[in-house]
Amino acid sequence: MELKKVYDGSKLTVFLAGKLDTESAPKLNAELAASLGGITELVLDMTDLSYISSAGLRTLLSAQKMMNRPGRKVLRGARV
């Protein structure tokens, strides 16, 4: 999985590409935990994400829990 972070004031947009799976989910979780200080809006752009495993889903839920107090989380480009 590749990720790119773009900051705009207190908004963080994370562009994800590739596969969010057992190997890459811990990397995303660590990146989010280190990046959310002072962030009130988190946007996860999954337009270029081709696969999400159950480990990836847990990471997305964890991100929601991290954002419950300081702000909101938006998922963009999710496919069914």
FIVEX-929383 format. One record per atom (N, C-alpha, C): residue in three letters; atom name; y, z, x. Coordinates in pm, whole numbers. Layout:
N
NODE | resn | name | Y | Z | X
NODE | Ala | CA | Y | Z | X;
...
This chain:
80
NODE | resn | name | Y | Z | X
NODE | Met | N | -117 | 0 | 83;
NODE | Met | CA | 0 | 0 | 0;
NODE | Met | C | 124 | 0 | 88;
NODE | Glu | N | 221 | -76 | 47;
NODE | Glu | CA | 351 | -77 | 113;
NODE | Glu | C | 451 | -12 | 19;
NODE | Leu | N | 547 | 60 | 77;
NODE | Leu | CA | 652 | 116 | -6;
NODE | Leu | C | 786 | 102 | 62;
NODE | Lys | N | 888 | 84 | -22;
NODE | Lys | CA | 1025 | 70 | 27;
NODE | Lys | C | 1112 | 162 | -60;
NODE | Lys | N | 1194 | 244 | 5;
NODE | Lys | CA | 1281 | 336 | -67;
NODE | Lys | C | 1425 | 287 | -62;
NODE | Val | N | 1492 | 291 | -177;
NODE | Val | CA | 1632 | 253 | -185;
NODE | Val | C | 1706 | 366 | -255;
NODE | Tyr | N | 1805 | 423 | -185;
NODE | Tyr | CA | 1886 | 531 | -240;
NODE | Tyr | C | 2016 | 476 | -297;
NODE | Asp | N | 2056 | 529 | -411;
NODE | Asp | CA | 2184 | 496 | -472;
NODE | Asp | C | 2241 | 627 | -527;
NODE | Gly | N | 2312 | 700 | -443;
NODE | Gly | CA | 2360 | 832 | -482;
NODE | Gly | C | 2243 | 926 | -504;
NODE | Ser | N | 2233 | 981 | -625;
NODE | Ser | CA | 2124 | 1073 | -657;
NODE | Ser | C | 2005 | 1002 | -722;
NODE | Lys | N | 2004 | 870 | -714;
NODE | Lys | CA | 1893 | 790 | -768;
NODE | Lys | C | 1812 | 734 | -652;
NODE | Leu | N | 1680 | 746 | -664;
NODE | Leu | CA | 1589 | 691 | -564;
NODE | Leu | C | 1498 | 591 | -634;
NODE | Thr | N | 1496 | 469 | -584;
NODE | Thr | CA | 1402 | 368 | -634;
NODE | Thr | C | 1299 | 343 | -525;
NODE | Val | N | 1173 | 354 | -562;
NODE | Val | CA | 1063 | 330 | -469;
NODE | Val | C | 987 | 207 | -517;
NODE | Phe | N | 987 | 104 | -434;
NODE | Phe | CA | 916 | -20 | -464;
NODE | Phe | C | 777 | -10 | -403;
NODE | Leu | N | 675 | -26 | -486;
NODE | Leu | CA | 536 | -16 | -441;
NODE | Leu | C | 470 | -153 | -446;
NODE | Ala | N | 390 | -184 | -345;
NODE | Ala | CA | 319 | -311 | -341;
NODE | Ala | C | 178 | -287 | -287;
NODE | Gly | N | 83 | -362 | -339;
NODE | Gly | CA | -55 | -351 | -294;
NODE | Gly | C | -137 | -263 | -385;
NODE | Lys | N | -215 | -173 | -327;
NODE | Lys | CA | -306 | -87 | -403;
NODE | Lys | C | -268 | 60 | -385;
NODE | Leu | N | -256 | 130 | -496;
NODE | Leu | CA | -235 | 275 | -494;
NODE | Leu | C | -370 | 338 | -523;
NODE | Asp | N | -438 | 378 | -416;
NODE | Asp | CA | -576 | 425 | -428;
NODE | Asp | C | -596 | 554 | -350;
NODE | Thr | N | -721 | 590 | -329;
NODE | Thr | CA | -755 | 715 | -261;
NODE | Thr | C | -694 | 725 | -122;
NODE | Glu | N | -684 | 614 | -53;
NODE | Glu | CA | -627 | 615 | 82;
NODE | Glu | C | -475 | 622 | 81;
NODE | Ser | N | -410 | 553 | -11;
NODE | Ser | CA | -264 | 544 | -8;
NODE | Ser | C | -194 | 650 | -94;
NODE | Ala | N | -263 | 708 | -191;
NODE | Ala | CA | -200 | 808 | -279;
NODE | Ala | C | -144 | 927 | -201;
NODE | Pro | N | -215 | 984 | -103;
NODE | Pro | CA | -157 | 1095 | -28;
NODE | Pro | C | -29 | 1056 | 47;
NODE | Lys | N | -23 | 933 | 96;
NODE | Lys | CA | 98 | 886 | 165;
NODE | Lys | C | 216 | 883 | 68;
NODE | Leu | N | 194 | 829 | -52;
NODE | Leu | CA | 302 | 825 | -151;
NODE | Leu | C | 343 | 966 | -191;
NODE | Asn | N | 247 | 1052 | -213;
NODE | Asn | CA | 278 | 1190 | -251;
NODE | Asn | C | 363 | 1259 | -145;
NODE | Ala | N | 327 | 1241 | -18;
NODE | Ala | CA | 403 | 1301 | 92;
NODE | Ala | C | 543 | 1242 | 100;
NODE | Glu | N | 556 | 1112 | 84;
NODE | Glu | CA | 687 | 1046 | 88;
NODE | Glu | C | 777 | 1099 | -24;
NODE | Leu | N | 721 | 1112 | -144;
NODE | Leu | CA | 800 | 1161 | -257;
NODE | Leu | C | 841 | 1307 | -236;
NODE | Ala | N | 748 | 1389 | -192;
NODE | Ala | CA | 780 | 1531 | -170;
NODE | Ala | C | 892 | 1547 | -68;
NODE | Ala | N | 893 | 1462 | 33;
NODE | Ala | CA | 996 | 1470 | 138;
NODE | Ala | C | 1128 | 1407 | 97;
NODE | Ser | N | 1128 | 1325 | -8;
NODE | Ser | CA | 1246 | 1245 | -42;
NODE | Ser | C | 1321 | 1290 | -166;
NODE | Leu | N | 1269 | 1384 | -242;
NODE | Leu | CA | 1326 | 1414 | -373;
NODE | Leu | C | 1435 | 1520 | -374;
NODE | Gly | N | 1468 | 1578 | -260;
NODE | Gly | CA | 1576 | 1675 | -255;
NODE | Gly | C | 1708 | 1613 | -297;
NODE | Gly | N | 1771 | 1666 | -402;
NODE | Gly | CA | 1898 | 1614 | -450;
NODE | Gly | C | 1887 | 1492 | -539;
NODE | Ile | N | 1766 | 1445 | -564;
NODE | Ile | CA | 1746 | 1327 | -649;
NODE | Ile | C | 1734 | 1370 | -795;
NODE | Thr | N | 1812 | 1306 | -882;
NODE | Thr | CA | 1804 | 1337 | -1025;
NODE | Thr | C | 1739 | 1226 | -1106;
NODE | Glu | N | 1721 | 1109 | -1044;
NODE | Glu | CA | 1650 | 1000 | -1111;
NODE | Glu | C | 1560 | 931 | -1010;
NODE | Leu | N | 1433 | 922 | -1045;
NODE | Leu | CA | 1334 | 856 | -962;
NODE | Leu | C | 1282 | 736 | -1038;
NODE | Val | N | 1290 | 618 | -977;
NODE | Val | CA | 1237 | 496 | -1036;
NODE | Val | C | 1123 | 448 | -946;
NODE | Leu | N | 1006 | 434 | -1005;
NODE | Leu | CA | 892 | 379 | -932;
NODE | Leu | C | 871 | 237 | -984;
NODE | Asp | N | 901 | 140 | -898;
NODE | Asp | CA | 888 | -1 | -936;
NODE | Asp | C | 750 | -47 | -893;
NODE | Met | N | 665 | -73 | -992;
NODE | Met | CA | 527 | -110 | -968;
NODE | Met | C | 501 | -258 | -993;
NODE | Thr | N | 605 | -338 | -993;
NODE | Thr | CA | 593 | -481 | -1020;
NODE | Thr | C | 491 | -548 | -928;
NODE | Asp | N | 490 | -510 | -801;
NODE | Asp | CA | 400 | -573 | -703;
NODE | Asp | C | 277 | -489 | -672;
NODE | Leu | N | 249 | -391 | -756;
NODE | Leu | CA | 130 | -308 | -739;
NODE | Leu | C | 14 | -375 | -812;
NODE | Ser | N | -93 | -404 | -740;
NODE | Ser | CA | -204 | -478 | -800;
NODE | Ser | C | -315 | -388 | -853;
NODE | Tyr | N | -318 | -261 | -811;
NODE | Tyr | CA | -429 | -173 | -851;
NODE | Tyr | C | -383 | -28 | -842;
NODE | Ile | N | -426 | 54 | -939;
NODE | Ile | CA | -402 | 198 | -935;
NODE | Ile | C | -534 | 268 | -967;
NODE | Ser | N | -581 | 351 | -875;
NODE | Ser | CA | -703 | 427 | -897;
NODE | Ser | C | -668 | 559 | -965;
NODE | Ser | N | -769 | 639 | -994;
NODE | Ser | CA | -744 | 770 | -1054;
NODE | Ser | C | -664 | 860 | -960;
NODE | Ala | N | -684 | 844 | -829;
NODE | Ala | CA | -605 | 921 | -733;
NODE | Ala | C | -458 | 879 | -740;
NODE | Gly | N | -435 | 751 | -761;
NODE | Gly | CA | -298 | 701 | -777;
NODE | Gly | C | -234 | 755 | -903;
NODE | Leu | N | -310 | 761 | -1012;
NODE | Leu | CA | -258 | 817 | -1137;
NODE | Leu | C | -222 | 964 | -1120;
NODE | Arg | N | -304 | 1039 | -1047;
NODE | Arg | CA | -272 | 1180 | -1020;
NODE | Arg | C | -140 | 1193 | -943;
NODE | Thr | N | -117 | 1102 | -850;
NODE | Thr | CA | 8 | 1103 | -774;
NODE | Thr | C | 127 | 1075 | -865;
NODE | Leu | N | 112 | 982 | -959;
NODE | Leu | CA | 220 | 953 | -1053;
NODE | Leu | C | 248 | 1074 | -1142;
NODE | Leu | N | 143 | 1143 | -1185;
NODE | Leu | CA | 162 | 1264 | -1265;
NODE | Leu | C | 228 | 1375 | -1184;
NODE | Ser | N | 191 | 1385 | -1059;
NODE | Ser | CA | 253 | 1483 | -970;
NODE | Ser | C | 402 | 1454 | -953;
NODE | Ala | N | 436 | 1327 | -941;
NODE | Ala | CA | 578 | 1289 | -929;
NODE | Ala | C | 654 | 1329 | -1054;
NODE | Gln | N | 591 | 1314 | -1170;
NODE | Gln | CA | 655 | 1355 | -1295;
NODE | Gln | C | 682 | 1505 | -1294;
NODE | Lys | N | 585 | 1584 | -1249;
NODE | Lys | CA | 602 | 1729 | -1242;
NODE | Lys | C | 714 | 1765 | -1146;
NODE | Met | N | 724 | 1694 | -1034;
NODE | Met | CA | 831 | 1721 | -937;
NODE | Met | C | 968 | 1691 | -996;
NODE | Met | N | 974 | 1593 | -1087;
NODE | Met | CA | 1102 | 1551 | -1144;
NODE | Met | C | 1136 | 1622 | -1275;
NODE | Asn | N | 1047 | 1702 | -1331;
NODE | Asn | CA | 1074 | 1765 | -1460;
NODE | Asn | C | 1200 | 1851 | -1458;
NODE | Arg | N | 1222 | 1926 | -1354;
NODE | Arg | CA | 1341 | 2011 | -1348;
NODE | Arg | C | 1467 | 1935 | -1310;
NODE | Pro | N | 1467 | 1865 | -1197;
NODE | Pro | CA | 1594 | 1806 | -1154;
NODE | Pro | C | 1637 | 1681 | -1229;
NODE | Gly | N | 1549 | 1614 | -1298;
NODE | Gly | CA | 1592 | 1488 | -1361;
NODE | Gly | C | 1481 | 1416 | -1432;
NODE | Arg | N | 1482 | 1284 | -1418;
NODE | Arg | CA | 1383 | 1204 | -1490;
NODE | Arg | C | 1317 | 1104 | -1397;
NODE | Lys | N | 1203 | 1055 | -1445;
NODE | Lys | CA | 1128 | 955 | -1370;
NODE | Lys | C | 1111 | 833 | -1459;
NODE | Val | N | 1127 | 714 | -1401;
NODE | Val | CA | 1112 | 588 | -1474;
NODE | Val | C | 1005 | 507 | -1403;
NODE | Leu | N | 913 | 452 | -1479;
NODE | Leu | CA | 815 | 358 | -1425;
NODE | Leu | C | 860 | 218 | -1466;
NODE | Arg | N | 872 | 131 | -1369;
NODE | Arg | CA | 916 | -7 | -1395;
NODE | Arg | C | 807 | -103 | -1349;
NODE | Gly | N | 781 | -204 | -1430;
NODE | Gly | CA | 688 | -310 | -1390;
NODE | Gly | C | 542 | -273 | -1402;
NODE | Ala | N | 510 | -168 | -1479;
NODE | Ala | CA | 370 | -130 | -1495;
NODE | Ala | C | 298 | -233 | -1580;
NODE | Arg | N | 177 | -266 | -1539;
NODE | Arg | CA | 97 | -363 | -1614;
NODE | Arg | C | -26 | -294 | -1672;
NODE | Val | N | -71 | -340 | -1784;
NODE | Val | CA | -189 | -283 | -1848;
NODE | Val | C | -310 | -363 | -1809;
